[in-house]
């Protein structure tokens, strides 16, 4: 499958993961005949103007034939403008007007945000906007736009469990989208630091985002190379720690090889333990907690041991059952 850009691919992958592969499709240069937004009396489906659109469509409900149409706008130097919203309003109006069975709702997702004037068109025609533009912050980093879209899809999936009739009435979808994403202004103003980075993006992050990312996931590999600790986690997730920087994120198909062996100790007395034994204890086990002590990070594993990664070259593991046995003696 080909994509116009990485942003479009990311939005597609999120929709597919949440709504299902079989319910998600993308079409480029799809030709439809739309109403002129400035002349609503134009109703001929076969007349001008014809328009080529790129559309990501999601089947929300087979029972009620509800479709979500998503327009992805990725502009490097400018924001989406009212004309882009008007275009999507026209697409939705035409699709609903001439559909025999399906009902369509729509959102526009812009990696760079929106200019003033977009809100009035979107709210009057019940189009969701991501990111929101009601708040003070009208410029969001792309990573936050992606996070907003993921949150919106998750919330919409839950919303499908309730009657949908009201969501077709303006401005209910617009307001629903806004209510789900508007608090990101507060999130963005929260503490982020260069200590935490999104892998391959170099975006600053924070400890809370790290915890949300790794806790509950299973470790599939533990690697040490060039004074860098690398944990491969289920679902192609990665955690790297070196030089006082913690990187985490999703990877494609990178291959990491173990080149070096760190100094490995265990328990209160700093007893020697092999790196291979530590890997045996943690691989296949779930991360149940995380702590950042600034000079090292510590992960709780299955509630039975703590794995400490100490930069640049030491691993210390606390095995609770062995410590308890020592206390009992």
C-alpha positions as CSV (number, residue, x, y, z in Angstrom):
1,X,0.0,0.0,0.0
2,X,1.4,3.4,-1.0
3,X,1.0,6.6,1.1
4,X,1.4,10.2,0.2
5,X,3.6,10.9,3.2
6,X,4.6,9.4,6.6
7,X,2.0,11.4,8.4
8,X,-0.8,9.8,6.3
9,X,0.7,6.4,7.0
10,X,0.8,6.9,10.7
11,X,-2.8,8.1,10.8
12,X,-3.8,5.0,8.7
13,X,-2.0,2.6,11.0
14,X,-3.7,4.1,14.1
15,X,-7.1,3.8,12.5
16,X,-6.4,0.2,11.4
17,X,-5.1,-0.8,14.9
18,X,-8.2,0.6,16.6
19,X,-11.0,-0.1,14.2
20,X,-9.6,-3.2,12.5
21,X,-7.8,-3.9,9.3
22,X,-10.9,-5.1,7.5
23,X,-12.8,-1.8,8.4
24,X,-10.1,0.6,7.3
25,X,-9.1,1.6,3.8
26,X,-7.4,4.5,2.0
27,X,-8.0,5.8,-1.5
28,X,-5.9,8.3,-3.5
29,X,-7.2,10.5,-6.3
30,X,-10.8,9.3,-5.8
31,X,-13.0,11.2,-8.2
32,X,-16.4,12.4,-6.9
33,X,-18.7,15.2,-7.9
34,X,-19.3,17.6,-5.1
35,X,-21.6,20.5,-4.3
36,X,-20.1,23.9,-4.6
37,X,-20.0,25.0,-1.0
38,X,-21.0,28.5,-2.0
39,X,-24.0,27.3,-3.9
40,X,-26.0,24.6,-2.0
41,X,-28.6,24.4,-4.7
42,X,-26.2,22.4,-6.8
43,X,-27.4,18.8,-6.3
44,X,-26.6,17.0,-9.6
45,X,-24.3,14.1,-8.8
46,X,-23.2,14.0,-12.4
47,X,-22.5,17.7,-13.0
48,X,-19.5,19.9,-12.2
49,X,-17.4,20.5,-10.2
50,X,-15.5,17.2,-10.2
51,X,-12.9,16.8,-7.5
52,X,-10.1,14.3,-6.8
53,X,-9.7,13.6,-3.1
54,X,-7.5,11.5,-0.9
55,X,-9.7,9.8,1.7
56,X,-9.1,7.4,4.6
57,X,-12.4,5.7,5.3
58,X,-13.4,3.6,8.4
59,X,-16.5,1.5,8.8
60,X,-17.6,2.3,12.3
61,X,-20.7,0.1,12.3
62,X,-21.8,-2.5,9.9
63,X,-25.2,-2.7,11.6
64,X,-26.0,1.0,11.0
65,X,-23.7,1.6,8.0
66,X,-21.8,4.4,9.5
67,X,-18.6,5.5,7.8
68,X,-15.9,7.9,9.1
69,X,-14.2,9.8,6.4
70,X,-10.8,11.2,7.4
71,X,-8.8,13.9,5.5
72,X,-5.1,14.1,6.3
73,X,-3.4,17.4,5.7
74,X,0.4,17.5,6.0
75,X,1.9,20.9,5.3
76,X,5.4,21.7,6.3
77,X,5.3,25.5,6.2
78,X,1.6,26.4,6.6
79,X,-1.6,25.4,8.3
80,X,-4.8,24.0,6.8
81,X,-7.1,26.8,5.7
82,X,-10.9,27.3,5.6
83,X,-10.9,26.2,1.9
84,X,-9.7,22.7,3.0
85,X,-12.5,22.5,5.5
86,X,-15.0,23.7,3.0
87,X,-13.9,21.0,0.6
88,X,-14.4,18.2,3.2
89,X,-17.8,19.7,4.2
90,X,-18.8,19.4,0.5
91,X,-17.6,15.8,0.3
92,X,-19.6,14.8,3.4
93,X,-22.7,16.7,2.3
94,X,-22.6,15.1,-1.1
95,X,-21.9,11.6,0.2
96,X,-24.8,11.8,2.6
97,X,-27.2,13.4,0.1
98,X,-26.7,10.7,-2.5
99,X,-26.1,7.7,-0.3
100,X,-28.8,5.0,-0.5
101,X,-27.9,3.4,2.9
102,X,-24.7,4.6,4.5
103,X,-24.3,7.6,6.8
104,X,-21.1,9.6,6.7
105,X,-19.3,11.6,9.4
106,X,-15.9,13.3,8.9
107,X,-12.8,14.8,10.4
108,X,-9.8,16.7,9.2
109,X,-6.5,15.9,10.7
110,X,-3.7,18.5,10.1
111,X,-0.1,17.9,11.1
112,X,0.4,21.7,11.3
113,X,-2.9,22.9,12.7
114,X,-5.5,25.3,11.3
115,X,-5.8,28.9,10.5
116,X,-8.6,31.1,11.9
117,X,-11.9,30.7,10.2
118,X,-11.8,26.9,10.0
119,X,-13.8,26.5,13.2
120,X,-17.0,28.2,11.9
121,X,-17.1,26.0,8.8
122,X,-16.4,22.8,10.7
123,X,-18.9,23.4,13.5
124,X,-21.7,24.4,11.2
125,X,-21.3,21.3,9.1
126,X,-20.4,19.0,12.0
127,X,-16.8,18.2,10.9
128,X,-14.2,17.3,13.6
129,X,-10.9,19.1,13.7
130,X,-7.6,17.6,15.0
131,X,-5.9,19.5,16.5
132,X,-8.6,21.8,18.1
133,X,-8.5,25.5,17.5
134,X,-10.8,26.8,20.2
135,X,-8.0,27.1,22.8
136,X,-5.1,29.4,23.2
137,X,-2.6,27.1,21.6
138,X,-3.2,26.9,17.8
139,X,0.2,25.3,17.0
140,X,0.9,21.7,18.1
141,X,3.9,19.5,17.4
142,X,3.1,16.6,15.1
143,X,3.5,14.0,17.8
144,X,0.7,15.6,19.8
145,X,-1.6,15.7,16.8
146,X,-1.0,12.0,16.3
147,X,-1.7,11.4,20.0
148,X,-4.9,13.4,19.8
149,X,-6.1,11.4,16.8
150,X,-5.4,8.1,18.6
151,X,-7.3,9.4,21.7
152,X,-10.2,10.5,19.4
153,X,-10.4,7.1,17.7
154,X,-10.3,5.2,21.1
155,X,-13.1,7.5,22.5
156,X,-15.2,7.1,19.3
157,X,-14.9,3.3,19.5
158,X,-16.3,3.5,23.0
159,X,-19.0,6.0,21.9
160,X,-20.3,3.4,19.3
161,X,-21.7,1.4,22.2
162,X,-24.4,4.1,22.6
163,X,-27.1,5.3,20.2
164,X,-25.4,7.4,17.4
165,X,-28.3,9.5,16.1
166,X,-27.3,12.6,17.9
167,X,-23.7,12.6,16.6
168,X,-25.0,13.4,13.1
169,X,-26.6,16.6,14.3
170,X,-24.3,19.7,14.1
171,X,-22.2,20.6,16.0
172,X,-22.2,17.4,18.1
173,X,-19.3,15.6,16.3
174,X,-17.3,18.8,16.3
175,X,-17.9,19.3,20.0
176,X,-17.2,15.6,20.7
177,X,-13.8,15.8,18.9
178,X,-13.0,19.0,20.7
179,X,-13.9,17.6,24.2
180,X,-11.6,14.6,23.6
181,X,-8.5,16.6,22.4
182,X,-8.7,20.1,24.0
183,X,-6.8,19.3,27.2
184,X,-3.6,18.6,25.2
185,X,-2.8,22.3,25.7
186,X,-2.3,21.5,29.4
187,X,-0.4,18.4,28.5
188,X,2.0,20.2,26.2
189,X,2.7,22.7,29.0
190,X,3.6,19.9,31.3
191,X,7.2,19.2,32.2
192,X,9.2,17.7,29.3
193,X,12.9,17.3,29.4
194,X,15.7,16.2,27.0
195,X,16.3,13.3,29.4
196,X,13.3,11.6,27.7
197,X,13.3,11.2,24.0
198,X,10.9,9.6,21.5
199,X,13.1,7.2,19.5
200,X,13.9,8.2,15.9
201,X,12.1,11.5,16.4
202,X,14.3,13.4,19.0
203,X,11.1,14.8,20.5
204,X,11.3,15.6,24.2
205,X,9.0,13.6,26.5
206,X,8.5,12.9,30.2
207,X,8.5,10.2,32.8
208,X,4.7,9.8,32.7
209,X,4.7,9.1,29.0
210,X,7.5,6.6,29.5
211,X,5.5,4.7,32.2
212,X,2.4,4.6,30.0
213,X,4.5,3.3,27.1
214,X,6.3,0.4,28.8
215,X,4.4,-0.8,31.9
216,X,2.3,-3.9,31.2
217,X,4.5,-4.9,28.2
218,X,6.6,-8.0,27.9
219,X,10.4,-7.9,27.4
220,X,11.5,-9.9,24.4
221,X,15.2,-9.0,24.3
222,X,17.9,-7.4,26.5
223,X,21.0,-6.1,24.7
224,X,24.1,-4.2,25.8
225,X,26.3,-2.6,23.2
226,X,28.6,0.5,23.1
227,X,27.6,1.5,26.6
228,X,24.0,1.5,25.7
229,X,21.2,-0.7,27.3
230,X,18.6,-1.8,24.8
231,X,15.3,-3.5,25.7
232,X,13.1,-4.8,22.9
233,X,9.5,-5.0,24.1
234,X,6.5,-6.7,22.5
235,X,4.7,-5.0,19.6
236,X,8.0,-3.7,18.2
237,X,8.6,-1.3,21.0
238,X,12.0,-0.2,22.1
239,X,13.6,1.3,25.3
240,X,17.2,2.6,25.2
241,X,19.2,4.0,28.0
242,X,22.7,5.6,27.7
243,X,24.5,8.9,28.6
244,X,21.7,10.0,30.9
245,X,19.2,9.8,28.1
246,X,16.1,7.5,28.0
247,X,14.7,6.8,24.5
248,X,11.6,4.9,23.8
249,X,9.2,4.4,20.9
250,X,8.0,2.1,18.2
251,X,10.5,0.7,15.7
252,X,10.1,-0.9,12.3
253,X,12.6,-3.7,11.7
254,X,15.9,-2.5,13.3
255,X,18.3,-5.3,14.3
256,X,20.4,-4.9,17.4
257,X,23.3,-7.2,18.3
258,X,24.9,-7.7,21.7
259,X,28.5,-6.6,21.4
260,X,29.6,-6.1,25.0
261,X,28.9,-7.5,28.4
262,X,28.1,-5.1,31.3
263,X,29.1,-5.6,34.9
264,X,26.3,-7.5,36.5
265,X,25.5,-7.8,40.2
266,X,22.5,-8.8,42.4
267,X,20.9,-8.2,45.7
268,X,22.1,-6.3,48.7
269,X,25.6,-7.7,48.9
270,X,26.3,-7.0,45.2
271,X,26.9,-10.6,44.4
272,X,28.2,-11.4,40.9
273,X,25.7,-12.8,38.4
274,X,26.1,-13.4,34.7
275,X,24.5,-11.3,32.0
276,X,23.0,-14.4,30.5
277,X,21.4,-15.3,33.8
278,X,19.8,-11.8,34.0
279,X,18.5,-12.2,30.5
280,X,17.0,-15.6,31.5
281,X,15.2,-13.9,34.4
282,X,13.7,-11.0,32.5
283,X,13.1,-12.1,28.9
284,X,9.5,-13.1,28.5
285,X,8.4,-11.3,31.6
286,X,6.2,-8.3,32.0
287,X,7.3,-4.8,33.1
288,X,5.1,-4.0,36.1
289,X,6.7,-0.7,37.3
290,X,9.3,1.9,36.5
291,X,11.3,4.4,38.5
292,X,13.9,7.0,37.4
293,X,16.5,7.8,40.0
294,X,18.4,10.1,37.7
295,X,21.7,8.2,37.8
296,X,19.9,5.0,36.9
297,X,16.5,3.6,36.0
298,X,14.8,0.6,37.6
299,X,12.1,-1.6,36.2
300,X,9.9,-3.9,38.2
301,X,9.6,-7.3,36.5
302,X,6.6,-9.5,37.1
303,X,6.4,-8.1,40.7
304,X,9.2,-10.6,41.6
305,X,12.4,-8.6,40.9
306,X,13.8,-5.2,40.1
307,X,16.1,-4.6,37.1
308,X,18.4,-1.6,37.5
309,X,20.2,-0.2,34.5
310,X,23.1,2.0,35.6
311,X,24.9,4.0,32.9
312,X,27.4,3.4,31.4
313,X,28.1,-0.3,32.0
314,X,26.4,-1.9,35.0
315,X,23.2,-3.9,35.7
316,X,22.0,-4.6,39.2
317,X,19.1,-6.9,39.9
318,X,17.2,-7.4,43.1
319,X,15.6,-10.8,43.3
320,X,12.9,-10.6,46.0
321,X,12.7,-14.3,46.8
322,X,16.5,-14.5,47.5
323,X,16.5,-11.4,49.7
324,X,13.7,-12.8,51.7
325,X,15.5,-16.1,52.2
326,X,18.6,-14.2,53.5
327,X,16.4,-12.3,56.0
328,X,14.8,-15.6,57.2
329,X,18.1,-17.2,57.9
